[in-house]
Amino acid sequence: MQVQQVSPIFQLFDQQYTIAKKLFASLAKQFKSKKAIELEEKLIFLEIYIDLLSRIHFSEKKLKFELFGPYKQLFKALKKVLHIKLIQQALESASAKSNLTYRSYEKLLLKDKNKIYTDAYDLIMGTPFEIWEALYKEAFEHSKSLKPLEINTSTTQIINEELDFFKYDSETKLEAKEIKDIYEGLQVIITLENVRIVSGLNSTFTEMVHEHMNQLSLLLYKWYQNHLFLQHLTFVHANTEETPSQKYLDLILTLKSNKKKLTTKVVSKSQHLFTNILG
């Protein structure tokens, strides 16, 4: 692979792409949730990289859709795998803390998990392997002769868009969707900072800011997991005819309490980071 002919950032793409392609091939042989979640992480990077290319080659209006379009459905399916895994882990943690079992919910969760895994596997099997070769070829072509100034301008543009969005939200009440958007936006910023460093540019933010971002990202992960668990558990009980037993009502109350506490922390840290430090 002639990575020396293109921008140094293509080496980063090449590395992530190679891992993603191997994970996809492995999942086509045998589906494993761990590898599915790893592939979802790699697709996040590939989508960010493609967005970066589309900003530089802005005259090609449909570039982002053409390059990442074939992966959209797969990405959604893998995200569902991640979500159900997070819920399962949260349930195991709740069971260990309360020393209680939640057998009826476990059965429903297992049913949902099996369907999500089956759907994801079917989608992998139905996705032509050629999309990987096409993606690599186009990414390689569009990464030729990229100048540091172009990378600097495009990464700065995307980062500023994310920050502007956060600043706007920090002045209003943060709802679940806005908190989820901050979580995903931080992933974009942290990834682009890495791209800048690899391409020989200075990072946009200081080490202290990065530390704040990483702390907020970890907190948002906890919030997100609790949110998914509460959402799923509430939905399951709303769609069953049986009245939930006291232990389930207690669990829902605990999750609601956790969500309130975590939301308060997220709002506080977000406002501190995006208003006091970056404002």
URCORNOR-V232529 format. One record per residue. N is the residue number from 1. OMEGA is omega as a letter, one per 40 degrees, with the letter a starting at -180 (NA if undefined). NEAR is the number of other C-alpha atoms within 10 Angstrom. Layout:
[[N,OMEGA,NEAR] [N,OMEGA,NEAR]]
//
This chain:
[[1,a,7] [2,a,7] [3,a,16] [4,a,10] [5,a,12] [6,i,17] [7,i,20] [8,a,19] [9,i,21] [10,i,24] [11,i,18] [12,i,19] [13,a,21] [14,a,17] [15,a,11] [16,i,17] [17,a,21] [18,i,15] [19,a,13] [20,a,23] [21,i,16] [22,i,13] [23,i,20] [24,a,22] [25,i,13] [26,a,14] [27,i,19] [28,i,18] [29,i,11] [30,a,11] [31,i,18] [32,a,15] [33,a,17] [34,i,11] [35,i,18] [36,i,25] [37,i,19] [38,i,16] [39,i,25] [40,i,22] [41,i,17] [42,i,21] [43,i,21] [44,i,15] [45,a,21] [46,i,23] [47,i,20] [48,i,19] [49,i,23] [50,i,23] [51,i,20] [52,i,22] [53,a,22] [54,i,20] [55,a,21] [56,i,19] [57,a,15] [58,i,12] [59,i,9] [60,a,11] [61,a,11] [62,a,11] [63,a,19] [64,i,20] [65,a,15] [66,a,13] [67,a,21] [68,i,18] [69,a,14] [70,a,15] [71,a,18] [72,a,12] [73,i,14] [74,i,21] [75,i,21] [76,a,13] [77,i,22] [78,i,26] [79,i,19] [80,i,18] [81,i,24] [82,a,20] [83,a,20] [84,i,23] [85,i,18] [86,i,19] [87,i,23] [88,i,18] [89,i,14] [90,i,18] [91,i,21] [92,i,15] [93,i,12] [94,i,17] [95,a,14] [96,a,11] [97,a,9] [98,a,10] [99,i,8] [100,i,11] [101,a,14] [102,a,14] [103,a,9] [104,i,8] [105,i,15] [106,i,14] [107,i,11] [108,i,13] [109,i,20] [110,i,13] [111,i,11] [112,a,13] [113,a,19] [114,i,14] [115,a,13] [116,i,20] [117,i,20] [118,i,14] [119,a,17] [120,i,25] [121,i,22] [122,i,15] [123,i,16] [124,a,21] [125,a,15] [126,a,11] [127,a,17] [128,a,10] [129,a,14] [130,a,8] [131,i,15] [132,i,18] [133,a,11] [134,i,12] [135,a,19] [136,a,16] [137,a,12] [138,i,14] [139,i,19] [140,a,20] [141,a,11] [142,i,19] [143,i,22] [144,i,15] [145,i,10] [146,a,16] [147,i,13] [148,i,16] [149,i,10] [150,i,15] [151,i,22] [152,a,19] [153,a,13] [154,i,19] [155,i,26] [156,i,17] [157,a,14] [158,i,19] [159,i,18] [160,i,13] [161,i,12] [162,a,18] [163,i,20] [164,i,13] [165,a,15] [166,a,22] [167,i,17] [168,a,11] [169,a,20] [170,i,18] [171,a,11] [172,i,10] [173,a,9] [174,i,17] [175,a,12] [176,a,13] [177,a,9] [178,i,16] [179,i,20] [180,i,16] [181,i,16] [182,i,22] [183,a,20] [184,i,15] [185,i,20] [186,i,20] [187,i,17] [188,a,20] [189,a,22] [190,i,17] [191,a,16] [192,i,25] [193,i,20] [194,i,15] [195,i,23] [196,a,20] [197,i,13] [198,a,17] [199,i,19] [200,i,12] [201,i,15] [202,i,13] [203,a,17] [204,a,17] [205,i,11] [206,i,9] [207,i,10] [208,i,10] [209,i,15] [210,i,16] [211,i,11] [212,i,15] [213,i,21] [214,i,15] [215,i,13] [216,i,22] [217,i,21] [218,i,12] [219,i,17] [220,i,23] [221,i,15] [222,i,16] [223,a,23] [224,i,22] [225,i,20] [226,i,20] [227,a,21] [228,a,16] [229,i,21] [230,a,22] [231,a,15] [232,a,15] [233,i,20] [234,i,14] [235,a,11] [236,a,13] [237,i,15] [238,a,12] [239,i,8] [240,a,9] [241,a,7] [242,i,8] [243,a,10] [244,i,12] [245,a,8] [246,a,9] [247,i,13] [248,i,16] [249,i,14] [250,i,12] [251,i,18] [252,i,17] [253,i,13] [254,a,14] [255,i,19] [256,i,16] [257,i,12] [258,a,17] [259,a,20] [260,i,13] [261,a,12] [262,i,19] [263,i,21] [264,i,13] [265,i,16] [266,i,20] [267,a,20] [268,a,13] [269,i,18] [270,a,25] [271,i,19] [272,a,15] [273,a,19] [274,i,20] [275,a,16] [276,a,10] [277,a,12] [278,a,12] [279,NA,11]]
//
